[in-house]
């Protein structure tokens, strides 16, 4: 039953979306197609926590190979993504920057939006213990 799904079910298998993400002039949507919405949201939450202490946060989505490289320079957040091929790692052309306060707002809103999406598609998930803990 949907209200009993585990954390891994939400991160690996359910509620896949095509994320539309633009930061500054960079469009990163092509790196986040058909991704579990909570996997993406939890990734950027982890990035925010990491960037509070460090200037670099490198994360991957759970179901694919490819790096999301976030940097922090004072109050500016930067993002580039890269992917692996047989010849090695390659950066995608998109590069974006935004104010840290904008990024924090994005992270906060993304969790609210992800939960709203899940609850609208499957209202019984409101009783799911994992989702309630988020």
C-alpha positions in Angstrom: 0.0 0.0 0.0 1.2 3.5 -0.9 0.9 4.8 2.6 3.4 2.2 3.8 6.2 2.9 1.2 9.7 3.1 2.6 12.3 5.8 2.1 14.0 3.8 -0.6 10.7 3.4 -2.6 10.4 7.2 -2.7 14.0 7.8 -3.7 14.4 5.0 -6.3 11.0 4.1 -7.8 8.1 6.4 -7.3 6.9 9.9 -8.2 9.3 10.5 -11.1 9.3 14.0 -12.7 11.2 16.1 -15.1 12.8 18.8 -13.0 13.0 22.2 -14.5 16.0 24.0 -12.9 17.4 27.2 -13.9 20.0 29.0 -11.9 21.1 32.4 -13.2 21.8 31.8 -17.0 22.2 28.1 -16.6 19.5 25.6 -17.4 20.1 22.2 -15.7 16.9 20.6 -16.7 18.6 18.1 -19.0 20.5 16.5 -16.1 17.3 15.8 -14.1 14.8 14.1 -16.4 12.7 11.3 -15.1 14.0 11.6 -11.6 12.3 10.7 -8.4 11.2 14.0 -7.0 12.2 13.3 -3.4 15.7 12.1 -4.5 16.2 15.5 -6.2 14.9 17.5 -3.3 16.9 15.6 -0.7 20.0 16.1 -2.9 19.7 19.8 -2.9 18.9 19.8 0.8 22.2 18.0 1.3 24.0 20.5 -0.8 22.6 23.4 1.3 23.9 21.7 4.5 27.3 21.0 3.0 27.8 24.5 1.7 27.2 25.9 5.2 30.6 24.4 6.1 32.4 23.9 2.8 32.9 25.8 -0.4 32.3 22.8 -2.6 29.5 20.2 -2.5 29.5 17.4 -5.1 26.4 15.2 -5.2 24.8 12.6 -7.4 21.2 11.5 -7.9 20.7 8.0 -6.6 19.7 6.4 -9.9 22.3 7.8 -12.3 25.9 8.6 -12.7 26.7 12.3 -13.0 27.9 15.0 -10.7 26.2 18.1 -9.5 29.0 20.4 -8.5 27.9 23.3 -6.3 30.3 26.0 -5.1 29.9 28.8 -2.6 31.9 32.0 -2.7 30.7 34.2 0.1 27.0 34.7 -0.7 27.1 33.4 -4.3 26.2 29.8 -5.2 27.5 28.3 -8.4 26.4 25.1 -10.2 27.9 23.0 -13.0 27.1 19.4 -13.8 29.3 16.8 -15.4 28.8 13.3 -16.8 31.0 10.3 -17.3 31.9 8.7 -20.6 34.5 6.1 -21.6 36.9 8.9 -22.2 36.4 10.4 -18.8 34.4 13.2 -17.1 32.9 16.1 -19.1 31.2 19.2 -17.9 27.9 20.1 -19.5 27.9 23.6 -21.0 25.5 25.1 -18.5 26.9 27.2 -15.7 24.8 29.2 -13.3 25.1 31.4 -10.2 22.6 32.8 -7.8 22.5 34.5 -4.4 22.7 32.1 -1.4 19.4 33.5 -0.1 17.8 32.6 -3.4 19.2 29.1 -3.3 17.9 28.6 0.3 14.5 29.7 -0.8 14.6 27.2 -3.7 15.5 24.4 -1.4 12.7 25.2 1.1 10.1 25.6 -1.6 11.2 22.4 -3.4 10.3 20.2 -0.5 6.9 21.9 0.0 6.2 21.5 -3.8 7.4 17.9 -3.9 5.2 16.9 -1.0 2.2 18.8 -2.4 2.7 16.9 -5.7 2.9 13.5 -4.0 -0.1 14.2 -1.8 -2.2 15.5 -4.8 -1.5 12.3 -6.8 -1.8 9.9 -3.9 -3.7 11.5 -0.9 -3.2 8.4 1.3 0.5 9.2 1.4 -0.3 11.9 3.9 -0.3 9.0 6.4 3.1 7.7 5.3 5.5 7.8 8.3 8.5 8.6 6.2 6.8 11.6 4.5 5.4 12.8 7.8 8.9 12.9 9.2 10.1 15.2 6.4 
